[in-house]
Each structure stands twice: as C-alpha cells, then as structure tokens.
C-alpha cells in the first residue's frame, strides 16, 4: 500500500450495535473544505467502535493520524479544469481506482464513503462490489426542476411563471450534464463497469450525505437515499491568539484557503472597518502576502487562528463563502458577510441571504464602501444574529457527523445482511 497506516483492529470502543465491528474506508479530495468533513465523519465512525481508514492527500496525513484514524495516501490528479478523459491525465481517475483495489482487497471494507469530488474511490468500490456512500460537504448540487441552476447564485422563483422559465431551461442544463455523464462512462469503461444512464452518476444512489444546514436548502422533493445531516466540522488544533483590547463587537475576517492569492478580501475588509467602532481579527490563512498589508489600530492580523476560539466570540464573520467557514460561523450563532469568488461560494452566499443569516457583496464590488455598508447593516440589525442563533440551536441538537456515521453504519449492515441472506442455500422447489 501507498504509505498506509492502518488502525489496530483490536482497538477502539465496542461496536455500536450487535454484530462485528465494521471496516470502513473514507476517501476525500485534499482541500480542507472536503477532507476536514471526511475526517469528522471518520472520527464519528471510530467513536461508534469501527475501524476507519481515510484516503486523502499525503499532506493531510498528520491531521488524519492526529484524529486517531488510519491513513492511506491517495493518488493525486487534476480535478479543475477537468482534463480530456481520453488524455493520459484524464484517464487518471480510472488508474487511481485500479491502484486502490489492492487496499480494498486487503482491508475488505464493509462500505466506502467517497467525497463528491473524489471519483476514484467510488469507481474502485463499485469494481470491488463494496457498498458506497457519497459525502457532499456543502449544499446539495443536484437541481430540482423549477429552481435555479446550482452555483449561479440566484434565489428560487416566487411565481409559477418563474418556475416555468427555469423548467424550460432544463434542456440547456442537461447538455452540460450529458457531457459529465459521457466523461464518467469513459472512466467506467476502462474498469469494465457498465455505463450509467442517470445524470450525477458519481453520487451514490444508495446514500448521499449532504453535510449542510437544512435551513440553507431550498424546499424541494428529496430523492431516495439523500440525507441532509447537518455540517461535519473538524479543526486542526492551534494556540489561542491575543484579541484586540476593548469591548466593541469583534469582527473576524476569514478568507478562503484556496483562492484570493493577493489577499484582496483581507486588505479590503481592514480598510473598510478601520474607522468603525469594532475590533477586528484578520487571518491570511497562510496565504503569504505578495506585498505588505496595512493593519489599522483596531485590528490584529495573523497567519492562522483557531475558529473554536474566534467564532463564538465574534459578532460577524467576513469570508469568501467557503461552506466550511460559513458552517462553523453559523454553528456558533454568528452571522456572516460573504464576497464569493467562484460558483459554489456564490451558491452558499445566496443561500445565506435567503435564510437571512447574513448578506453578500459580489466579488466585483468587493471594495471598502460596500463592505462597510453591509457590515454596518448586519451589526445594526439584530435579526441576523437572532436567525443565526436559531441555526446554532439546531446544530446543538443535530450532530452532522454522528448522524452521518449512523447512516453509513446502517448502509453497511443492510448490505451485509442482504449478502448473507443471498448466500443461504435454499431447498429446491
């Protein structure tokens, strides 16, 4: 195996229900917004007494092993922009799936959980005949007819005419989905898997865990097997920092770890709030500044910090709109101000505004005056904090990772019991 550390099969708490301890593989794309929810789910599964191995990028080994989970290094290949499936680079998902098969043969997992951006483990699980669940660490991306397309960042229509217009546009959406299905089936063919006829064929039809707040999902008909669990949060430990002195409201500026290499959001937010009656904590999230960042007297700037320390203390979080950051803020009852860069961030920003837990400023308008106006409005209107507090209260009663672990366990046991029943010899008629 590729630099693997597997957990002690005799260790851990007793299994959570009668029967043998399950062996489970959780696989995730290596960006924090995808791997951290997978680690959170893995910890919850381990807490139920199961053996868990996480497959992700080598750079995440310390985080995975620090959480007490087994680790195996994933094959890394280009996801964005999607390569030509017929090229050497495009064929890598099938090759990575083939490389994972020896681990599945050795581990013999009862189920595989694969992140939505991680096709290789899903393909390997199907090839090996292992039950598969999909982890979606953000808003559900499959469009309901009559609702706006995912990632364009529009609110649902309020009239029958509006819904009809979006339904009429489904044909254009399906053209793009057809390209995705064709590309997936090319990968499947390399593994001698039958082609899929449905769109979004990378999402398991048996179980899809949507790790977001149900309050951020538009009302819709939910497909069988799709479960909105609540967010799955995980954080690397970090020492607490010293906060700016005083009693003024605290504003946390927490940009994306994957975008904004010029620190534009941090620079703009610091300028916008420099003269405001607030205290500011801003982090570069280890995106090294290409030029010095001017820090006003009411602010501190750090390269990293603990959300567990800052989120509960903050009155407002300013972010690009990465789902993990938004979920952490709302989970502590803190409203958010978002300036999204890419599609999934725009979708999250629109859901935030729709749910009345914050506001968004388009990236093209991310300048001091618009940010200042939006921050003043959120801090000056208690309804945003009250609504965020409602989501935090829901989160305290609904642990997303614990619910996800329960559902994965049910899937694995259900399929295991079905296989046992199929193997029982039957008397001839």
C-alpha positions as CSV (number, residue, x, y, z in Angstrom):
1,X,0.0,0.0,0.0
2,X,1.0,3.6,-0.6
3,X,2.4,4.8,2.7
4,X,-0.5,3.5,4.7
5,X,-1.1,3.4,8.4
6,X,-4.0,1.1,9.4
7,X,-5.6,1.2,12.8
8,X,-5.2,-1.5,15.3
9,X,-8.1,-3.9,14.6
10,X,-8.4,-4.7,18.3
11,X,-8.5,-1.1,19.4
12,X,-11.5,1.2,19.9
13,X,-14.8,1.2,21.7
14,X,-17.2,-1.7,21.4
15,X,-19.3,-1.7,18.2
16,X,-22.4,0.4,18.5
17,X,-24.8,-2.4,17.9
18,X,-24.9,-6.2,17.9
19,X,-22.6,-7.7,15.4
20,X,-19.0,-7.4,14.3
21,X,-17.0,-4.2,14.1
22,X,-17.2,-2.7,10.7
23,X,-14.2,-1.8,8.5
24,X,-14.8,1.5,6.6
25,X,-12.8,3.5,4.1
26,X,-13.5,7.2,3.9
27,X,-11.9,9.0,0.9
28,X,-11.7,12.7,0.2
29,X,-10.3,15.3,-2.1
30,X,-7.4,17.0,-0.2
31,X,-8.6,20.6,0.1
32,X,-9.7,21.5,3.6
33,X,-13.3,22.0,2.7
34,X,-13.5,18.4,1.6
35,X,-11.0,16.5,3.7
36,X,-12.0,18.0,7.1
37,X,-15.6,16.9,6.9
38,X,-14.4,13.4,5.9
39,X,-12.1,13.4,9.0
40,X,-15.1,14.5,11.1
41,X,-17.2,11.6,9.8
42,X,-14.3,9.2,10.3
43,X,-14.0,10.2,13.9
44,X,-17.7,9.7,14.4
45,X,-17.5,6.3,12.9
46,X,-14.5,5.4,15.0
47,X,-16.4,6.6,18.1
48,X,-19.1,4.0,17.3
49,X,-16.4,1.3,17.5
50,X,-15.5,0.8,13.9
51,X,-12.1,0.6,12.1
52,X,-11.7,3.6,9.8
53,X,-9.1,4.4,7.2
54,X,-9.0,7.8,5.5
55,X,-7.6,8.0,2.0
56,X,-6.6,11.5,1.0
57,X,-3.5,13.6,0.0
58,X,-0.2,12.9,1.8
59,X,-0.1,16.4,3.1
60,X,-3.1,15.6,5.3
61,X,-1.5,12.6,7.0
62,X,-0.8,14.4,10.2
63,X,-4.4,15.7,10.5
64,X,-5.8,12.2,9.9
65,X,-3.5,10.3,12.2
66,X,-3.8,13.1,14.8
67,X,-7.6,12.3,14.8
68,X,-6.7,8.7,15.6
69,X,-7.7,7.3,12.2
70,X,-5.8,5.1,9.8
71,X,-4.3,6.8,6.8
72,X,-3.5,5.9,3.2
73,X,-2.2,8.3,0.6
74,X,-4.4,9.0,-2.4
75,X,-3.3,9.2,-6.0
76,X,-3.4,12.9,-6.8
77,X,-4.6,14.1,-10.2
78,X,-6.1,17.2,-11.8
79,X,-9.7,18.0,-11.0
80,X,-10.1,21.6,-12.2
81,X,-10.3,22.3,-15.0
82,X,-11.5,18.8,-15.9
83,X,-9.0,17.2,-18.3
84,X,-9.9,15.4,-21.5
85,X,-10.9,11.9,-20.4
86,X,-9.1,10.4,-23.4
87,X,-5.8,12.0,-22.4
88,X,-3.2,10.5,-20.0
89,X,-4.2,13.0,-17.4
90,X,-7.9,12.5,-17.9
91,X,-7.6,8.7,-17.6
92,X,-6.1,9.0,-14.2
93,X,-9.3,8.6,-12.2
94,X,-9.7,5.0,-13.6
95,X,-6.0,4.4,-13.0
96,X,-6.2,5.6,-9.4
97,X,-9.3,3.4,-8.9
98,X,-7.3,0.4,-10.1
99,X,-4.4,1.3,-7.8
100,X,-6.8,1.4,-4.8
101,X,-8.1,-2.1,-5.4
102,X,-5.3,-3.9,-3.5
103,X,-6.1,-1.9,-0.4
104,X,-9.8,-2.9,-0.8
105,X,-8.8,-6.5,-1.2
106,X,-6.6,-6.4,2.0
107,X,-8.9,-4.3,4.1
108,X,-12.2,-5.8,2.9
109,X,-14.2,-2.8,3.9
110,X,-17.9,-3.2,4.7
111,X,-18.5,0.2,3.0
112,X,-16.7,3.1,1.3
113,X,-17.6,6.7,1.7
114,X,-16.3,8.9,-1.1
115,X,-16.2,12.7,-1.3
116,X,-18.2,14.1,-4.2
117,X,-15.1,15.4,-5.9
118,X,-13.2,12.1,-5.5
119,X,-14.3,9.7,-8.2
120,X,-11.5,7.1,-8.0
121,X,-12.6,5.5,-4.6
122,X,-16.2,5.4,-5.8
123,X,-15.2,3.6,-9.0
124,X,-13.0,1.2,-7.0
125,X,-15.8,0.4,-4.6
126,X,-18.1,-0.4,-7.4
127,X,-15.5,-2.5,-9.1
128,X,-14.9,-4.4,-5.9
129,X,-18.6,-4.8,-5.1
130,X,-18.4,-2.7,-1.9
131,X,-21.4,-0.6,-0.7
132,X,-20.8,3.1,-1.5
133,X,-21.9,6.3,0.2
134,X,-21.2,9.8,-1.1
135,X,-20.2,12.7,1.2
136,X,-21.3,16.1,-0.1
137,X,-19.7,18.7,2.2
138,X,-21.8,21.6,1.1
139,X,-25.2,22.4,-0.4
140,X,-26.8,19.7,-2.5
141,X,-25.8,20.4,-6.1
142,X,-28.5,18.4,-8.0
143,X,-31.0,20.8,-9.4
144,X,-34.7,20.5,-8.6
145,X,-36.8,21.3,-11.7
146,X,-38.2,24.8,-11.4
147,X,-35.3,26.0,-9.3
148,X,-32.1,28.0,-10.4
149,X,-29.1,26.0,-11.5
150,X,-26.6,25.3,-8.8
151,X,-23.6,27.7,-8.5
152,X,-25.0,30.6,-10.4
153,X,-26.2,32.2,-7.1
154,X,-29.9,33.1,-7.6
155,X,-32.8,32.8,-5.3
156,X,-35.8,30.5,-6.1
157,X,-38.6,32.0,-8.2
158,X,-41.6,33.3,-6.4
159,X,-44.2,32.8,-9.1
160,X,-45.4,30.0,-11.3
161,X,-44.1,31.8,-14.3
162,X,-40.6,32.0,-12.8
163,X,-40.7,28.3,-12.0
164,X,-41.8,27.6,-15.6
165,X,-38.9,29.6,-17.0
166,X,-36.4,27.6,-15.0
167,X,-38.1,24.3,-16.1
168,X,-37.9,25.4,-19.7
169,X,-34.1,25.9,-19.3
170,X,-33.6,22.4,-18.1
171,X,-32.7,21.3,-21.6
172,X,-29.7,23.6,-21.7
173,X,-28.6,22.3,-18.2
174,X,-28.9,18.7,-19.4
175,X,-26.5,19.4,-22.2
176,X,-23.7,20.0,-19.7
177,X,-24.8,17.1,-17.5
178,X,-24.7,14.8,-20.6
179,X,-21.0,15.8,-21.1
180,X,-20.4,14.8,-17.5
181,X,-22.1,11.5,-17.9
182,X,-20.2,10.7,-21.0
183,X,-16.9,11.5,-19.4
184,X,-17.8,9.4,-16.4
185,X,-18.7,6.5,-18.6
186,X,-15.4,6.6,-20.3
187,X,-13.7,6.1,-17.0
188,X,-16.1,3.3,-16.1
189,X,-15.4,1.6,-19.4
190,X,-11.7,1.4,-18.5
191,X,-12.7,-0.6,-15.4
192,X,-15.2,-2.7,-17.3
193,X,-18.1,-1.2,-15.4
194,X,-21.5,-0.8,-17.1
195,X,-22.3,2.8,-18.2
196,X,-24.7,4.8,-16.0
197,X,-27.9,6.2,-17.6
198,X,-28.6,8.8,-14.9
199,X,-27.1,12.2,-14.5
200,X,-24.8,12.9,-11.5
201,X,-23.7,9.2,-11.7
202,X,-20.8,9.9,-9.3
203,X,-23.3,10.3,-6.5
204,X,-24.3,7.0,-4.8
205,X,-27.9,6.2,-5.3
206,X,-27.9,4.2,-2.0
207,X,-26.7,7.0,0.3
208,X,-25.7,10.6,-0.2
209,X,-24.8,12.6,3.0
210,X,-25.4,16.3,2.5
211,X,-23.3,17.9,5.3
212,X,-25.1,21.3,5.5
213,X,-27.8,23.0,7.4
214,X,-31.3,22.1,6.2
215,X,-32.1,25.8,6.7
216,X,-29.8,26.6,3.7
217,X,-31.6,24.2,1.4
218,X,-34.4,25.4,-0.8
219,X,-37.7,23.5,-0.3
220,X,-37.7,20.6,-2.7
221,X,-38.5,16.9,-3.2
222,X,-35.6,14.9,-1.9
223,X,-34.5,11.8,-3.8
224,X,-34.4,8.5,-2.1
225,X,-31.1,7.9,-0.3
226,X,-30.3,11.6,0.1
227,X,-29.9,12.7,3.8
228,X,-29.2,16.3,5.0
229,X,-27.2,15.5,8.1
230,X,-26.0,18.9,9.2
231,X,-22.4,20.2,8.9
232,X,-19.4,18.0,9.8
233,X,-16.8,20.1,11.4
234,X,-13.1,19.4,12.1
235,X,-10.3,21.7,13.1
236,X,-6.6,21.4,13.5
237,X,-5.5,22.5,17.0
238,X,-3.9,25.9,17.2
239,X,-2.9,28.1,20.2
240,X,-5.2,30.9,21.1
241,X,-4.2,34.4,20.0
242,X,-4.5,37.7,21.8
243,X,-7.6,39.6,20.8
244,X,-7.7,43.4,20.3
245,X,-8.4,45.2,23.6
246,X,-11.8,46.6,24.4
247,X,-15.5,45.6,24.4
248,X,-16.5,46.7,20.9
249,X,-18.1,44.0,18.7
250,X,-15.5,41.6,17.3
251,X,-15.3,41.0,13.5
252,X,-13.4,38.0,12.2
253,X,-12.0,38.2,8.6
254,X,-11.5,34.6,7.5
255,X,-10.7,34.3,3.7
256,X,-10.6,31.1,1.6
257,X,-7.5,28.9,1.8
258,X,-7.8,28.1,-1.9
259,X,-8.5,31.4,-3.6
260,X,-7.5,35.1,-3.4
261,X,-3.7,34.8,-3.6
262,X,-3.5,38.6,-3.4
263,X,-5.2,38.8,0.0
264,X,-7.8,41.2,-1.5
265,X,-10.6,40.4,0.9
266,X,-8.4,40.9,3.9
267,X,-7.0,44.1,2.6
268,X,-10.4,45.5,1.7
269,X,-12.0,44.5,5.0
270,X,-9.3,46.1,7.0
271,X,-9.7,49.3,5.1
272,X,-13.5,49.2,5.3
273,X,-13.6,48.7,9.1
274,X,-10.5,50.8,10.1
275,X,-12.6,53.7,11.4
276,X,-15.6,51.7,12.7
277,X,-16.4,51.0,16.4
278,X,-15.4,47.4,16.1
279,X,-12.4,45.2,16.9
280,X,-11.0,43.2,14.0
281,X,-9.1,39.9,13.8
282,X,-8.0,39.0,10.3
283,X,-6.1,36.0,9.1
284,X,-4.3,35.3,5.9
285,X,-4.9,31.6,6.3
286,X,-1.3,31.1,5.4
287,X,-1.6,32.8,2.0
288,X,1.7,34.6,2.1
289,X,1.2,38.3,1.2
290,X,2.8,39.4,-2.0
291,X,3.2,42.9,-0.5
292,X,2.7,44.4,3.0
293,X,-0.9,44.5,4.4
294,X,-1.7,47.7,6.3
295,X,-3.2,46.9,9.7
296,X,-5.3,49.6,11.4
297,X,-5.2,50.3,15.1
298,X,-8.4,48.4,15.9
299,X,-7.2,45.2,14.2
300,X,-4.7,42.3,14.5
301,X,-3.5,40.2,11.6
302,X,-2.3,36.6,12.0
303,X,-1.4,33.9,9.6
304,X,-3.6,31.3,11.3
305,X,-6.0,31.0,14.1
306,X,-8.5,28.8,15.9
307,X,-12.1,29.0,14.8
308,X,-13.0,27.4,18.1
309,X,-11.6,30.5,19.8
310,X,-12.8,33.2,17.4
311,X,-16.1,32.1,16.1
312,X,-18.0,32.1,19.4
313,X,-16.5,35.5,20.3
314,X,-17.3,37.2,17.0
315,X,-20.3,39.3,16.2
316,X,-19.7,39.0,12.5
317,X,-17.6,36.8,10.2
318,X,-16.4,38.1,6.8
319,X,-15.5,35.4,4.3
320,X,-15.4,34.4,0.7
321,X,-18.2,32.0,1.3
322,X,-16.4,28.6,1.6
323,X,-19.0,26.3,3.1
324,X,-16.8,25.1,5.9
325,X,-16.2,28.6,7.2
326,X,-19.8,29.6,6.9
327,X,-21.0,26.4,8.7
328,X,-18.6,27.0,11.5
329,X,-19.8,30.6,12.0
330,X,-23.5,29.7,11.8
331,X,-22.9,26.8,14.2
332,X,-21.9,29.3,16.8
333,X,-24.7,31.7,16.1
334,X,-22.6,34.3,14.3
335,X,-24.0,35.9,11.1
336,X,-21.8,36.2,8.0
337,X,-20.9,38.7,5.3
338,X,-19.7,37.0,2.1
339,X,-17.9,38.1,-1.0
340,X,-17.8,35.0,-3.2
341,X,-15.3,34.3,-5.9
342,X,-16.4,31.0,-7.6
343,X,-19.6,29.2,-8.2
344,X,-20.1,27.1,-5.1
345,X,-19.3,30.2,-3.0
346,X,-21.9,32.2,-4.9
347,X,-24.4,29.5,-4.2
348,X,-23.6,29.5,-0.5
349,X,-23.7,33.3,-0.4
350,X,-27.2,33.3,-2.0
351,X,-28.5,30.7,0.5
352,X,-27.1,32.7,3.4
353,X,-29.0,35.8,2.2
354,X,-32.2,33.7,1.5
355,X,-32.0,32.2,5.0
356,X,-31.5,35.7,6.5
357,X,-28.3,34.8,8.4
358,X,-26.1,37.3,6.6
359,X,-25.5,39.3,3.4
360,X,-23.3,39.0,0.4
361,X,-21.3,41.5,-1.7
362,X,-20.4,40.4,-5.3
363,X,-16.7,39.9,-5.8
364,X,-16.6,42.7,-8.4
365,X,-17.9,45.1,-5.7
366,X,-15.5,43.9,-3.0
367,X,-14.4,47.4,-2.1
368,X,-14.3,49.3,1.2
369,X,-17.6,51.2,0.9
370,X,-19.8,48.2,0.0
371,X,-18.2,46.0,2.7
372,X,-18.6,48.8,5.3
373,X,-22.2,49.3,4.4
374,X,-23.0,45.6,4.6
375,X,-21.1,45.2,7.9
376,X,-23.0,48.1,9.5
377,X,-26.3,46.7,8.4
378,X,-25.6,43.2,9.9
379,X,-24.2,44.6,13.1
380,X,-27.0,47.1,13.4
381,X,-29.9,44.7,12.8
382,X,-30.4,42.1,15.5
383,X,-32.5,39.9,13.2
384,X,-29.3,38.5,11.5
385,X,-27.8,37.3,14.8
386,X,-31.2,36.0,16.0
387,X,-31.6,33.9,12.9
388,X,-28.0,32.6,13.1
389,X,-28.7,31.7,16.7
390,X,-31.6,29.5,15.6
391,X,-29.3,27.6,13.3
392,X,-26.8,27.2,16.2
393,X,-29.6,25.8,18.4
394,X,-30.5,23.3,15.7
395,X,-26.8,22.3,15.4
396,X,-26.6,21.6,19.1
397,X,-29.4,19.1,18.7
398,X,-28.2,17.6,15.4
399,X,-24.6,16.4,15.2
400,X,-24.0,16.1,11.5
401,X,-21.0,13.7,11.8
402,X,-22.8,11.5,14.3
403,X,-25.9,11.3,12.1
404,X,-23.7,10.6,9.0
405,X,-21.9,7.8,10.9
406,X,-25.2,6.2,11.9
407,X,-26.4,6.2,8.3
408,X,-23.2,4.8,6.9
409,X,-23.4,2.0,9.5
410,X,-26.9,1.2,8.5
411,X,-25.9,1.0,4.8
412,X,-23.0,-1.3,5.6
413,X,-25.1,-3.6,7.8
414,X,-28.0,-3.6,5.5
415,X,-25.9,-4.7,2.5
416,X,-24.0,-7.2,4.7
417,X,-27.3,-8.8,5.9
418,X,-28.6,-8.9,2.3
419,X,-25.5,-10.6,1.1
420,X,-25.8,-13.2,3.9
421,X,-29.4,-13.9,3.1
422,X,-28.5,-14.4,-0.6
423,X,-25.8,-16.8,0.4
424,X,-28.1,-19.1,2.4
425,X,-28.7,-22.4,0.5
426,X,-32.4,-22.8,-0.4
427,X,-34.3,-26.1,-0.9
428,X,-35.2,-26.7,-4.5
429,X,-38.8,-26.2,-5.3
